[in-house]
Amino acid sequence: MSLTYDVFVNDPPPRNDGFLPNGDPKGGSPVASTLIYGSEEAVLTDPAFTTDQARALGDWVAGKGRKVTDIFITHGHGDHWFAAGLLAERFGARIIATAGTIAQMHAGVAGRPFLWDKIYGGKIPPASVTAVTVPRNRFTLEGHDLLMVEVGHADTDDNSVLHVPDLGLVVAGDVIYNGAHMYLGGSVMVGGFGPWRAAIDRVEALKPRHIVAGHQNKQLDDDGRRTIAETRQYLDHAGELLRTEKTAVNFFNAKIERYPKHLARTVLWASAAGLYGVRENPDGDVGQILAAAWL
Ligand SMILES: [Zn+2]
């Protein structure tokens, strides 16, 4: 039996707590979850973070009529996995990730009161880290190999992607984006965009025909070559703007001018405010500056 896959994109939950410099209300970014399935079993990835998202995603998964064996988490950022426990319970599935991602998930739980709960209050379910590793980062679905490939730093540390060779598919988490603003603040921890570019190279080396980006405009296709090229181009453009633009607001405006249709301008503002906040406060606490840029 051959495998197939389908993608469910959860819209960001509403915030109602203020506006961006251009007057848009603050929001979030859509989160994509992928269901890879055979005739009877399925594997789910990155099941988003609020109770409402878990319900919507869970109903969609249930409609596929497969037994979910595993839920794979690409990286530690809470918006990709705080709801994982609810889905694991509903479907009797195991949660799996690389050792590096599991360490980052613990960091995500520790940081939650200072970031996620401040923004989303009671919308996020209680979340503890129950993910486990699998031997050699490899598992199977109805006899087909699924590979957890460690690619290092992208928008945070210890990212991994899920490679499904028989589908020419990479589920790329936040290494590759598709029509949504990229979170760039983490680059100040690693001296720029070099590590992220290396992570993109590792994804490209897998020669994916299809890439599911963790944050995407669901109207767009999942062409591997295009999404890789556009993710690189976004970093190149950001690098130029960091040299030419003197303020966070100018960076924000210039990005919107270049990418008028991109979703998630709140992510763009969090990037700009974080990058320029760190630049303007060389003695400040970098973690605090980056977190405050989201609020
Ligand atoms: Zn993300």
Boltz pocket constraint, residues with backbone or C-beta under 6 A from the ligand:
constraints:
  - pocket:
      binder: B
      contacts: [[A, 77], [A, 79], [A, 80], [A, 174], [A, 214], [A, 215]]
      max_distance: 6.0
